[in-house]
Amino acid sequence: MAVIRQDDFIRSIADSLQYISYYHPPDFIRAVTAAYEAEESPAAKDAMAQILINSRMCAEGHRPICQDTGIVTVFLKVGMNVQWDADMSVTDMVNEGVRRAYRDSDNVLRASILADPAGARKNTRDNTPAVVHYEIVPGDTVDVHVAAKGGGSENKSKMVMLNPSDSIVDWVLKTVPTMGAGWCPPGMLGIGIGGTAEKAMVLAKESLMESIDIQELAKRGPANRVEELRLELYDKVNALGIGAQGLGGLTTVLDVKIKDYPTHAASLPVAMIPNCAATRHAHFVLDGSGVAELPVPSLDDWPQISLAGGDGARRVNLDTVTPEEVQSWQPGDTLLLSGTLLTGRDAAHKRMVDMLNKGEPLPVDFRGKFIYYVGPVDPVRDEVMGPAGPTTSTRMDKFTETMLAQTGLLGMVGKAERGPSAVEAIKRHRAVYLMAVGGAAYLVSKAIRKARIVAFEDLGMEAIHEFVVEDMPVTVAVDAAGTSVHNTAPKIWQAKIGKIPLADA
């Protein structure tokens, strides 16, 4: 009979969350490296290079892979013979572990969890509470899977109640393109089939805890219908040509995971949840012998890559850039930004638009400036700013017309595609949208030379900052004429892939 001590459990949760904040799973690194080496799309290849370089930097510096350090999900299998030496509930112990991890002064993690989600949406300041799933099983151990799921990928989760005769493959292939690039491909798709609506969603999330093994499966061949479905979806989703960061290319998914469960004769529940390029999860088992020990990966697991994006890039001085210069940029151009860059995301945009609608002056002058959609991690030690990668830009689409029409803003920087209303506003005002790579937050932070909060400090990580950046890499995603690479590039690569036998792709 194992006795699990309260502090051992709490410390194991906290240690694992710190661990996954800066260590990618080795299987993920191997899969992205293979995809990078095989990629033929220059833009997608450069995006994956940034992801791999960022990952190695985070492993070395013990800083977050992504500024969005996620909502914590824990799957617990508690042995029926386990005894607890504790005066807290298991859920309270999980949340204390989360609290300690996210407040760790050596590696502060961003607190993103908001209480009263349909009302005040007030930040809990310590990233609690976690989402905890329990299963009581035979045995005398506690089996733990810990994950931290970013909002950009979680927001792309899909669920459908199909008819039993409907095609799961058809639904997935119809649905994935509607998810855009806000989930930061390349990543994994987790699919849950069967049970009830809520069971399918849990199955999909749980499947993402598994290691990437699609290439091994392809070599040995499928042993059942689920494995056949995994291979079929892996090939067909990649044939869509969406590519890394939605820029068009050979690899959109690194693996497709499926878990199923018996269901009602009248039902076919199907859920799909993507995991992004900042995939974060760990597994450990507690047997009463102490705190979990997680293996420290070797830096040899990471490839040695030099970022070549600066070779053909255009350097831009944000303090002197003119509308005429902005309007000369073409979709797909690589830029290196230097100078003053203002930040703002959901809460700041809502507050600013409310002020403009009331005729109130803004606390920040955006004339001739660019705004960066980011909620950075707080700095530690000698950092100017913690990891500061882009957030999903489509959430700002409804504010774009007002911001461009009333503030003198020249353009925006974020991740993934823009929706039709934002593209139309960009075209109308001859502005531009630039894309930074999601999943390369620590790399981006190294371009920030100065940082200060200039407005809305009460919003925490959503406050408006003023950054002074040097050679921050971005890609022109929507030009002043309204041409979007996220619309054009996947179509080009889908056509190219259609001419490549899948076995060679």
Stockholm file with secondary structure:
# STOCKHOLM 1.0

chainA/1-505         MAVIRQDDFIRSIADSLQYISYYHPPDFIRAVTAAYEAEESPAAKDAMAQILINSRMCAEGHRPICQDTGIVTVFLKVGMNVQWDADMSVTDMVNEGVRRAYRDSDNVLRASILADPAGARKNTRDNTPAVVHYEIVPGDTVDVHVAAKGGGSENKSKMVMLNPSDSIVDWVLKTVPTMGAGWCPPGMLGIGIGGTAEKAMVLAKESLMESIDIQELAKRGPANRVEELRLELYDKVNALGIGAQGLGGLTTVLDVKIKDYPTHAASLPVAMIPNCAATRHAHFVLDGSGVAELPVPSLDDWPQISLAGGDGARRVNLDTVTPEEVQSWQPGDTLLLSGTLLTGRDAAHKRMVDMLNKGEPLPVDFRGKFIYYVGPVDPVRDEVMGPAGPTTSTRMDKFTETMLAQTGLLGMVGKAERGPSAVEAIKRHRAVYLMAVGGAAYLVSKAIRKARIVAFEDLGMEAIHEFVVEDMPVTVAVDAAGTSVHNTAPKIWQAKIGKIPLADA
#=GR chainA/1-505 SS CCEEEHHHHHHHHHHHHHHHHHCCCHHHHHHHHHHHHHCCCHHHHHHHHHHHHHHHHHHHHTCCSSSCCCEEEEEEEEETTCEEECSSCHHHHHHHHHHHHHTCTTSCCCCCCEESTTTTCEECSSCCCCEEEEEEESSSCEEEEEEEECHHHHTTCEEEEECTTSCHHHHHHHHGGGGTTTTCSSEEEEEEEEECHHHHHHHHHHHTTSCCCHHHHHHHCCSSHHHHHHHHHHHHHHTTCCCGGGSCCSCSEEEEEEEEEEECTTCEEEEEEEECTTCCEEEEEECSSSSCCCCCCCGGGSCCCCCCTTTTCEEEETTTCCHHHHTTCCTTCEEEEEEEEEECCHHHHHHHHHHHHTTCCCSSCCTTCEEECCCCCCCCTTCSSCCCCCCBGGGGHHHHHHHHHHHCCCEEEEBSCCCHHHHHHHHHTTCEEEECCTTCHHHHHTTEEEEEEEECGGGGGGSEEEEEEEEEEEEEEECTTCCBHHHHHHHHHHHHHHTSCGGGC
#=GC SS_cons         CCEEEHHHHHHHHHHHHHHHHHCCCHHHHHHHHHHHHHCCCHHHHHHHHHHHHHHHHHHHHTCCSSSCCCEEEEEEEEETTCEEECSSCHHHHHHHHHHHHHTCTTSCCCCCCEESTTTTCEECSSCCCCEEEEEEESSSCEEEEEEEECHHHHTTCEEEEECTTSCHHHHHHHHGGGGTTTTCSSEEEEEEEEECHHHHHHHHHHHTTSCCCHHHHHHHCCSSHHHHHHHHHHHHHHTTCCCGGGSCCSCSEEEEEEEEEEECTTCEEEEEEEECTTCCEEEEEECSSSSCCCCCCCGGGSCCCCCCTTTTCEEEETTTCCHHHHTTCCTTCEEEEEEEEEECCHHHHHHHHHHHHTTCCCSSCCTTCEEECCCCCCCCTTCSSCCCCCCBGGGGHHHHHHHHHHHCCCEEEEBSCCCHHHHHHHHHTTCEEEECCTTCHHHHHTTEEEEEEEECGGGGGGSEEEEEEEEEEEEEEECTTCCBHHHHHHHHHHHHHHTSCGGGC
//
